[in-house]
Amino acid sequence: MGDVVEQRPDGTPGASGAVPPGGEPEIAPDAAPAPPGTDLTPTGATPPPDLDAEQLRRFREFQEFQQYQEFVRYQQAHGGAVSRTTGADVVPAPPAAPGRRLPGWLRWLGKKVLGWLVFFLLLAIFATWLFNELFGADDDNSTEAAANMGGGQYHTEELLAKEPFEAVRKVYDAIAQEDPATNRPLVSEACGHFDNDNGIQQRFAENTGGHADCRQAVIALHAQVTHVNDYAESIFPRWYDPSAPTVRIDSCDFAVQGGPALGVFVVSEVEMGQWLITGHEPGPATCGASVSATSGGDN
């Protein structure tokens, strides 16, 4: 009995399920890529019923691999990403808009204004420095402070020394020292220990070289200082009668070094236990040390 030839669904003869000798099994061509918007998930094709569990698992993997290839081909063909779940095109988010820039003329104007502000600020600083160097802007304030200090403020404030010898030492110290801001002696500290209400500041200026005022006297005396520390400590504490209302202190009773001797001082006790220079007498600019200072009420 001859072989029965079955006709395939596509009209070609052949044995059912038979593979031509020396040939390969035929594989159905891949389905055409799904259009955008269609589902690319497995179609749920029914596997042959005579497959065991392992063969069924491999069949499912083969189906998924084919679907993945279809997805990749579709993505390459359309030049963009496609969602695996919905099949819709994934539209990338538009790039962020750049920040708004100021117009060029406005930036130029801002730089010019800033440059001029810096220029005027530097000019003002230089002008202030130059004025202070040429005219000594703080001299009037120093003179006023000295007049107030020795002209009544000590009645209500503790501004003066608490010992008579310390009052005179502060005069020497202020003449010797120099204010770093002005490069000049401490005028207010030197003149402020003299009784300005009774003209003792002016008397001191005249007795130490015929100067116009106390400020000019202090500046001139400072120029004669050769050793700041020695001159500043020329006067030191000595015994005095604590019951005496005034103490007379002669510069020549001390070994004044590093600058000129400043004559004789009369120091009186005032409010709050302070001591104010209430008298002054001229003396030699250079003198040796003598025995001691004396107490009394002479002016």
C-alpha positions in Angstrom: 0.0 0.0 0.0 1.5 3.3 -1.0 2.2 6.3 1.3 -0.7 8.5 1.8 0.1 12.0 1.1 -1.7 14.6 3.1 -2.3 18.1 1.8 -1.1 20.9 4.1 -3.3 23.9 4.8 -1.2 26.0 2.5 -2.0 23.5 -0.4 1.4 21.8 -0.6 1.6 18.0 -0.3 3.6 16.3 2.4 3.3 13.8 5.2 1.7 15.0 8.4 4.4 16.2 10.8 7.1 14.8 8.5 10.4 16.6 8.0 12.0 16.3 4.5 15.1 14.2 4.5 18.3 16.3 5.1 16.1 19.4 5.7 15.4 21.7 8.7 12.1 22.0 10.4 10.1 24.9 9.1 9.6 27.9 11.4 6.7 30.2 10.9 7.9 33.7 10.0 7.7 36.3 12.8 4.5 38.3 12.9 4.7 41.9 11.6 5.5 44.5 14.3 2.4 45.7 16.1 1.4 49.3 15.4 1.8 51.9 18.1 -0.8 51.7 20.8 -1.3 47.9 20.5 -0.4 45.5 23.3 2.9 43.8 22.9 2.3 41.3 25.7 2.2 37.5 24.9 -0.8 36.6 22.7 -1.5 33.5 24.7 -1.0 31.0 21.9 -2.0 27.5 22.9 1.0 25.1 23.1 0.8 21.6 21.6 -1.0 19.3 24.0 1.6 16.5 24.0 4.4 18.6 25.7 5.6 17.7 29.1 6.3 20.4 31.8 9.9 21.1 30.7 9.0 21.4 27.0 6.1 23.7 28.0 8.4 25.9 29.9 10.8 26.2 27.0 7.9 26.9 24.7 6.8 29.8 26.8 10.3 31.2 27.0 10.5 31.0 23.2 7.3 32.9 22.9 8.6 35.7 25.2 11.9 35.9 23.3 10.0 36.3 20.0 7.8 39.1 21.5 10.9 40.8 22.8 12.5 40.7 19.4 9.3 42.3 17.9 9.5 45.0 20.6 13.1 45.8 19.8 12.5 45.9 16.1 9.5 48.2 16.5 11.5 50.5 18.7 14.4 50.7 16.2 12.0 51.3 13.4 10.3 54.3 15.1 13.4 55.8 16.7 12.0 56.2 20.2 11.1 54.4 23.3 7.9 52.3 23.6 6.2 51.2 26.8 6.3 47.4 27.3 3.0 47.5 29.1 0.9 49.9 27.0 2.7 50.0 23.7 2.4 53.8 23.6 5.2 56.0 22.5 7.1 57.5 25.5 7.6 61.2 24.7 10.7 62.6 26.5 10.2 65.7 28.7 11.1 68.9 27.1 14.4 70.5 28.3 14.1 73.1 31.0 13.9 76.6 29.7 17.1 78.6 30.3 16.9 81.4 32.9 16.1 84.8 31.7 19.2 86.9 31.2 19.4 90.7 31.8 19.9 92.8 28.7 23.5 93.6 27.8 23.0 97.4 28.3 21.7 96.8 31.8 24.6 94.7 32.8 27.0 97.3 31.4 25.2 100.1 33.3 25.4 98.1 36.6 29.1 97.5 36.2 29.7 101.2 35.6 27.6 102.3 38.6 29.4 99.8 40.9 32.8 101.0 39.7 31.9 104.6 40.4 30.7 103.8 43.9 33.9 102.0 44.7 35.9 104.9 43.3 34.1 107.5 45.4 34.4 105.4 48.5 38.2 105.1 48.1 38.4 108.8 47.3 36.5 109.7 50.6 38.8 107.5 52.6 41.9 109.0 51.1 40.6 112.6 51.6 39.8 111.9 55.3 43.3 110.5 55.8 44.9 113.4 54.0 42.9 116.0 55.9 43.9 114.4 59.3 47.5 114.3 58.3 47.6 118.0 57.1 45.4 119.6 59.7 45.1 117.2 62.6 41.3 117.1 62.7 41.3 115.6 66.2 43.4 118.4 67.8 40.3 120.6 68.5 38.5 117.7 70.1 41.6 116.9 72.2 41.8 120.5 73.4 38.1 120.5 74.2 38.4 117.2 76.1 41.4 118.5 78.1 39.5 121.7 79.0 36.4 119.8 80.1 38.5 117.3 82.1 40.2 119.9 84.1 37.3 122.4 84.0 34.7 120.9 86.2 33.8 117.4 85.0 35.8 115.9 87.8 33.1 117.2 90.2 30.8 114.4 89.1 33.1 111.9 87.4 36.2 110.1 88.5 38.6 111.4 85.8 41.7 112.3 87.8 44.5 110.4 89.7 43.8 109.1 93.2 47.3 110.1 94.5 49.2 113.5 94.1 52.4 112.0 92.6 50.3 110.0 90.2 48.7 113.2 88.9 52.1 114.6 87.9 53.4 111.2 86.6 50.4 111.1 84.2 51.5 114.5 82.7 55.0 113.2 82.0 53.5 109.9 80.6 51.0 111.7 78.3 53.8 113.9 76.9 56.1 110.9 76.3 53.5 108.7 74.7 52.2 109.0 71.1 48.7 108.3 69.7 49.2 105.9 66.8 46.2 107.3 65.0 47.7 110.9 64.8 51.4 110.3 65.6 51.1 113.1 68.2 51.2 113.1 72.0 48.2 112.6 74.2 47.2 116.3 74.6 43.9 115.8 76.5 45.4 113.4 79.0 48.3 115.8 79.7 46.4 119.1 79.9 43.3 117.5 81.5 45.1 117.2 84.9 45.5 121.0 85.2 42.8 123.2 86.7 41.5 124.9 83.6 38.9 127.1 85.4 41.7 129.0 87.1 44.0 129.2 84.1 46.6 126.6 85.2 46.7 125.0 81.8 47.7 128.3 80.3 50.2 129.0 83.1 51.9 125.6 82.4 52.2 126.4 78.7 53.9 129.7 79.5 56.2 128.3 82.2 57.5 125.6 79.9 58.6 127.7 77.0 56.1 130.5 76.4 53.7 128.5 74.3 50.4 129.8 73.1 48.3 127.2 74.9 48.6 123.8 76.7 48.2 121.9 73.4 51.1 123.6 71.8 53.2 123.1 74.9 52.6 119.4 75.0 53.4 119.0 71.3 56.7 121.0 71.7 57.7 119.1 74.8 57.0 115.7 73.2 59.4 116.6 70.4 62.2 116.9 73.0 61.6 113.4 74.4 64.5 111.1 73.7 63.5 108.0 75.7 59.8 107.3 76.1 59.9 104.8 79.0 62.4 106.7 81.1 60.6 110.0 80.7 57.2 108.5 81.3 58.3 107.0 84.7 60.3 110.0 85.8 57.9 110.7 88.7 57.1 108.0 91.2 55.2 107.8 94.5 56.8 109.3 97.7 55.6 109.9 101.2 53.3 112.8 101.7 51.1 114.0 104.6 47.7 112.5 103.9 46.0 115.3 105.9 47.5 118.1 103.8 45.1 119.6 101.3 47.9 120.3 98.8 51.2 118.7 97.9 54.1 120.6 96.2 56.0 118.4 93.8 59.3 119.7 92.3 60.5 117.9 89.2 64.1 118.5 90.3 63.5 116.2 93.3 63.5 113.4 90.8 66.1 112.2 88.3 64.2 113.2 85.2 65.6 111.4 82.2 64.7 111.1 78.5 63.3 114.6 78.2 62.9 118.1 79.8 62.0 118.6 83.4 58.6 120.3 83.8 59.0 122.6 86.8 57.1 122.6 90.1 53.5 121.3 90.4 51.0 122.1 93.2 48.4 119.3 93.5 45.2 119.7 95.5 42.7 117.1 96.6 39.2 117.6 95.1 35.9 115.6 95.0 35.9 111.8 95.3 39.5 111.6 96.6 40.9 112.9 93.3 44.0 115.1 92.9 44.0 118.1 90.5 47.0 120.2 89.5 46.0 123.7 90.9 49.3 125.5 90.5 52.5 125.5 88.5 55.9 127.2 88.7 58.7 127.3 86.1 61.9 125.3 86.7 65.1 124.3 84.9 64.7 122.0 81.9 67.7 119.9 83.2 68.3 119.2 86.9 69.6 116.5 89.1 67.8 114.5 91.8 67.5 116.0 95.3 66.3 114.6 98.6 62.5 114.5 98.5 59.2 116.3 97.6 57.7 118.6 100.2 54.2 119.3 101.3 52.5 122.7 101.7 49.9 125.1 100.5 52.0 127.4 98.3 50.9 128.1 94.7 
